[in-house]
């Protein structure tokens, strides 16, 4: 589990602004680079010792460890296009994954029920995370976590983040939870069946089945319990859904506040909003609208638990896929509305251009990274509302062209 979005079923870009230090480190002659790498590892000893790591553990973890130049290339890999939300959802909630998920949910039903009893977390959300992260334990990664973390730390990718995760990985080895050769995971150091980074493992992993160690690699019960513990610790509200699909009445007066600020469910019901499945709204709590494909696609009313899923992975697309996958596995629910698949998605370059133009005329679209995220949707909604358009935050080619034609300062923003 990573602290930034990692999509396992689509290509994801990790943009860093400038990787000059990475290029320099990986571009050195092998002998000089390897010597620098070994010097870097040696320099970590005082920090590791401060965390309670013994010298024997330290030396054993780094014995014969070599820099991995391939991991640097992975940090700057860019896709040729931006995947649409419906393509991502179709891949994440595929029929094959649903079949496997239902089989695993049945096999682990007792542990899922225990997780709900102990932590209050819905079975579907756990299944959704488990499915998206590793296909229910089938693809946990076979990279050496120590090597990958050390390589990323050596080139200072994302500052000190990977150095610190490497040090926490050494703490895990010191505590005897796993052998170095068995500490396998993704290229970025995420481990186990629900992909915990070392710091998250130390904070939230649990020995759910009572085997004497926290084994998120081979124990499905431990992976289930650890995931539930993480969500509970980040504010999961018991008996509150992550959200659900809704239908808006004709003439619904959509506002930016409907998507940016939570309101009681009763307020939405009073305005004619209804659940797509015909069910009742929760009797208490509140939600906000989420329109990932604007008014042309499925519309959702999401809750604070949706934001808790985003604590696991900050992507709104990921959180939606978790919810939809879990609902389909546990309750057999499917979307009522269709995605606007005939729409042409903006390219990464077009999204960057849109972000840059919005920033130029006074809005806050987030990083100029070519990725459609909540910051960009929020900026689009603010622009649409100011221009008298329906503020659905949907990035279309026609909207991009309209914004592109705006002149700096022409909107008279406060």
Helices and strands as residue ranges (DSSP letters): H 20-27, H 30-43, H 45-50, H 55-62, H 69-75, H 85-92, H 95-107, H 109-119, H 123-134, E 143-144, H 145-154, H 161-174, G 180-182, E 184-185, H 198-204, H 220-233, E 243-247, H 257-260, E 263-264, H 265-270, E 274-275, E 286-290, G 294-296, E 299-302, H 304-312, H 316-331, H 348-360, H 374-386, H 397-404
